[in-house]
Amino acid sequence: MNQGQISFTINQTSNRTRARRGVLITPHGTYRTPLLVKPLSADSDQGMAWTSGLRVKLAHHEHELKRAGGLPGLLHWPGSLIVASGSSDVFNNGHAFKLDQKGIHYVGDEKEAFLSPEVSVREAAVSGADIAIALSDCPPYYSSYDHLKKHTEQNNRWMKRAAQAHDRQNVALFGVIEGGGLKELRQISIDFVTQLGFAGYVIGGLTRDVALPEASRLIQEVVPRLPAEAPRLLERVGDEELLSVAINSGVDILLASPDADLRRLQQRLSQINANF
């Protein structure tokens, strides 16, 4: 599959699970999947890393990023970069925010920011991203049906706006599947978002309060319904068991949580690959 400036090829599928082996090519590197992606930091080595669009927005001016050629230029780091929209930061960090049809108005530690589907796509490109994750509406996982339905519908509208704002030649854009823990709403999200032609798809909405058994159930239900030719991504993976479930369900890219034990996650990934 080719879109934006990435390509993704599946080379092998497991005979025992839904796990896949493939190759992801970006402008800054070639990577074998399943791939564990660590958070970006000043001492990151060459490879692929991820960061939050909200953190970038709060820490750097747009003109500063343009002048430096994005975050890789500022950090003198040549690897590939995934920029998440910042939705997870807003909904999980306890800071005040206001959500409306336009986007998210964030109020942090003496700083404010506005995120919209259009702003997130543009700023991810300025940040030097190879892959950007569209801004999603991520309500509390255990909300009522009516509340989840309302926000699933808004997420669909935001995905459409992001797709319309996207310059496909600049950065590859991944769409986000929402819907809480409800199979019906997840299917509505899948049906709508996968028709927009994103380069890849993210299983969204797995907030910190979702226990491993429930997260596992959701991943096992959602991932097989996503387009087989596109890469599937799971954010904020901090548990080895969740990593195993995700890979065995067909997830290709896993973003490690900032507080994760990277050594243990990498060891589990190596074990899975050895027994593929």
Buried (B, 14 or more C-beta within 10 A) or exposed (E): BEBBBBBBEBEEBBEEBBBBBBBBBBEBBEBEBBBBBBBBEEEBEEBBBBBBBBBBBBBBEEEEBEEBEBBBBBBEBEBBBBBBBBBBBBBEEEBEBEBEEBBBBBEBEEEEBEBBBBBBBBBBBBBBBBBBBBBBBBBBBEBEEEEBBBBBBBBBEBBBBBBEBBEEEBBBBBBBBBBBBBBEBBBBBBEBBBEBBBBBBBBBBBBEEBEEEBBBBBBBBBBEBBBEEBBBBBBBBBBBEBBBBBBBBBBBBBBBBBEBEEEEBBEBBEEBEEEB
